Structure formats: C-alpha cells, structure tokens
Amino acid sequence: MPNISSVSEFLLLAFADTRDLQLLHFALFLGIYLAALLGNGLILSAVACHHRLHTPMYFFLLNLALLDLGCISTTLPKAMANALWDTRTISYQGCAAQVFFFFFLVGAEYSLLTVMAYDRYVAICKPLHYGSLLGSRACAQMAAAAWGSGFLNAALHTANTFSLPLCQGNVLDQFFCEVPQILKLSCSDAYLREVWALVFSFSLGFGCFVFIVLSYVQVFRAVLRMPSEQGRHKAFSTCLPHLAVVSLFVSTAVFAYLKPNSISSPSLDLVVSFLYAVVPPAVNPLIYSMRNQELKEALRKPWV
C-alpha cells in the first residue's frame, strides 16, 4: 500500500465542470474576496487612525479584522486560481500550509471572540473596574494568548494529520484542505490520534462557548436593569454585533463538523464549508458597522 511519502499532491473538489461555470465561480469568489479585503481593511484603517477608537473593544476588533483577512486568504485564493486555470491540484506542502494556517487563524479568532465577550461583560457589568481589568498591558496579553492558542492548536492538528499514512488515493471532497477529508484517506488506526485531538479542541471550544453564553446572560441582565433607554440602546449596539458574529461562526462550524453522516454529501459539505470558512470573514465588517455609530463615523472620516 502506498504511504504518505508517495503523495506529492492532492486533488481538490471542483465547483463546476463547464468552463463558463468555472469562470462564473471565479468572478463570484473574486467579488467576495475583494469585499472581505475592503471591509476588513476599512476597519483596520479606521481603528488605527481614529484616536477615539483607541479603546480595548476596538483593539480586539482590529485583531479580529486581521484574523478574518488571514482566514479568507488561506482558502479562497487557491480556489480562485483553480477555477481560473481549470485545475484541481494543490501540493502536499501547500495542503499542509493550508491546514496549519486555517486552524491557526480560526482557533485564534474563536479565542479572541471569547476575550471580546469578557470585554463586554466588564464594560457593562463592572464599568468602574474597566480601566484596571482591561488596561493596555492586559489587552495585549489577552490578544497574544488568543493568537498563541491558535498557533498551538494548529501545530497539534497539522503534526497529527500529516504524520498519517495515506493509502486511499489523494482526492479530497472539498475546495480546500480540510482535516476530516484528509482523515478519510488514512489507511491505519493512527487517524484516531487526530480524532481525539479534534475532540479535545471541540471540548475547549465548548468551554469557551459556555463562557460566552454566561457572560452575555450577565450582560443582558445588567442592560435590562438600566433606567435610561439611551443607555440600553448604546449597550445593545456594542453587544449585538459581537453576538451575531459569534452565532454565525459557531453555528456554521458546528454544523460542518458535527452533522449526521446520514445527511452528508459532497455538495452539502462544500456549501457548509464555504459558509464557515468564507462567509464570516466577508460579512463580519458589515455586522460590526451596521449598529456601531462610532465606527460608522470613523469610516466616514477615517483620518480624524
């Protein structure tokens, strides 16, 4: 049986068979990618250049925009290139790099969303302690911890996945290198190591999700007790976008990885993976700018 050393490249799933549809998909992906670059780039420039946005909440939002840019740049450019040049291949090294950076950026983003929930909890439930609990040093440490957790998570999964012997060919039923698809090519029980690593990651992710939920239970209880309608509106305007981003991120990823095999199919897997890998980085800037008046003003006058 051939092992991992005999695999020099993988074949990704094509979005379409006809040339016209391939070019249509390329144009669609290009539009989504440019929208993500523009939206996240505007947030980066607004936060960096607008002094009123030099606060912990917007510091974390700047980090989120960086992670979104990296995440969508890990998967979509290769899919666009394959659609444009009518190819399906990705090198073994390129596939390993995709797995590493995807896990790194997605893991760091989820950790950062947890930190952002804590930021909103402190801002609304403990406003008198906000400056001491979320000073510049504490914010930098929490952001570094989020990025570091993503790096360790990525190193663990990449090392486990690409140490497996492969004997089931090199065809992946996905438009990017996704770990569950690579595990299907394994020919030994060694893949159980990566399965347990995924279980461990999901357990940590569930712990973060519980923390986010409990934080927002306390936040909404505090908001509903506010006597001022203007105060409630301002609190909701800073909390709801973050909650919407978390809901989109978690729901699509959970459905992609935990959906029953009975409803699984290549087409459904493709659509779901597109939803959790591509859609959130593209729509997050829109979600954050819709209800945030400060960010709207900064985007209109980014150099003030």
DRENLUM-192258 format. One record per residue (C-alpha): x, y, z. Coordinates in steps of 0.25 Angstrom, whole numbers, plus 5000, padded with zeros to 4 digits. Last residue first. Layout:
REM residues N
XYZ ...
***
This chain:
REM residues 304
496152505048 496752415037 495652315036 494552415034 493352335028 493952205034 494152275047 492652325048 492152185045 493052125055 492552225066 491152195062 491252045063 489951975058 490351935044 491851945045 492051825053 491151735044 491751795031 493151765036 492851625040 492151595026 493451555018 494151485029 492851405033 492551365019 493851295015 494151175024 492851155031 491951165019 492851105009 493050985018 491450975018 491350985003 492450885000 491950785011 490550795005 491050764991 491950654995 490850585003 490550575018 489150555022 489250415028 490650455033 490050545044 490550685045 491650705055 492750765047 492050865037 490850885046 491850925058 492651025049 491351085043 490751105056 491951155064 492451265054 491051315051 490651325066 491951385070 491851495059 490351525063 490751535078 491851625074 490951715066 489851705078 490851755089 491251895085 489951945079 489251875091 490051955101 489752085093 488252055093 488152025107 488852155111 487952235102 486752165109 487252205122 486852125135 487852015132 487251885138 487151825124 488551845121 489051775134 488251655131 488751655117 490151665121 490051555131 489451455121 490451505111 491651465120 490951325123 490751305108 492251345105 492751255116 491951135111 492451165097 493951165102 493651035109 493050975096 494351015089 495250945099 494350825097 494450835082 495950845082 496050715091 495050645081 495950695069 497150635076 496450505079 496150495064 497550535061 498050415069 496950325064 497650345050 498750255054 497750135052 498350115038 497950145024 497750295024 497050365012 495750395020 496650465030 496950565019 495550605017 495350625032 496550715032 496050805022 497050845010 496250945002 495050924992 494650794998 494450654994 495950624995 496550524985 497950474988 497750324988 497250234999 498650195004 499150305013 500050285025 499750395036 500850485040 500150605033 498950605041 499650595055 500650705052 499650795046 498650775057 499650805068 500350915061 498950985058 498450975073 499851035078 499751145068 498251175071 498551175086 499751275083 498851375075 497851375087 498851385097 499551505090 498151575090 497951545105 499351595108 499251725099 497851755106 498551735120 499651835116 498751935110 497851935123 496651845123 496451805137 496851935143 496152025133 494851945133 494751945149 493752045150 492951995138 492751855144 491551795138 491551875125 492951895121 493451765129 492451675121 492751745108 494251715110 493951575114 493151555101 494351615094 495251515100 494351395096 494351455081 495851455082 495951305086 495051285074 495851365065 497151295069 496651165066 496151205053 497451275049 498351155054 497451045049 497451115035 498851145035 499351005038 498350935029 498651025018 500151005020 500050855020 499250865007 500250955001 501350855005 500650734999 500350824986 499050864982 498350814969 496950844964 497250914951 496350994941 497251124941 496251214947 495551124956 496851064961 497351204964 496051254971 496051124980 497551154983 497151304986 495951264995 496651175005 497751245013 497351385009 495951365016 496651335029 497751435028 496751555026 495851505037 497051495046 497451635043 495951685045 495851615058 497151685063 496551815060 495351775067 496151745079 496751885079 495351935076 494851885089 496051915097 496052065093 496852145083 495552175075 495452325079 496852335073 496452305059 497652255050 497852115054 496352075057 495852145044 497052075036 496751935041 495251955040 495451995025 496351885022 495351785028 494251835019 495151855006 495851715007 494651645010 493851714999 495051684990 494951534994 493451524992 493651594978 494751504974 494051374979 492851414970 493751444958 494451314959 493151244961 492651304948 493951264941 493751124946 492251124941 492651164927 493751064927 492850944930 493150844941 492850934953 493250954968 494450854966 494750774978 496250774982 497350684977 498450664986 499950664983 501250594986 500650464992 501650354992 502350395005 500950375012 500850225009 500550144997 500050005000 
***
